């Protein structure tokens, strides 16, 4: 049985924000959290939050758990939308490379703690977004769709 690809629907404003933060951090990597919700086989991404790594280099960015949790708590409080929650991570690569094996391993590991799939977006130097999804420790096929920013409510699951 073939599973269909999971869709990652990213608001165009999120893609723009990630590109801006990647440009500002270059030639170092930067990254952060993706906020949104799940809807059937779709990860809806409506916000991105940068989580600074003071030791970031041109080929490493580490999500420090304490800083990430503080950023998540502040964003959820400030945004005040009951459906928003953590749906994955993003980071930049100042080269034209997609996700590394270490990136995929981290995604697989993190996804084991969630009932729903987690997304990873990698912003590449050529301004492309590379998308990956893992569900319960396994990488799943995924497709990225950029959308105009709208609030979708039909069929969404609360987080």
Order of alpha helices (4+ residues) and beta strands (2+ residues): beta-alpha-beta-beta-alpha-beta-alpha-beta-beta-beta-beta
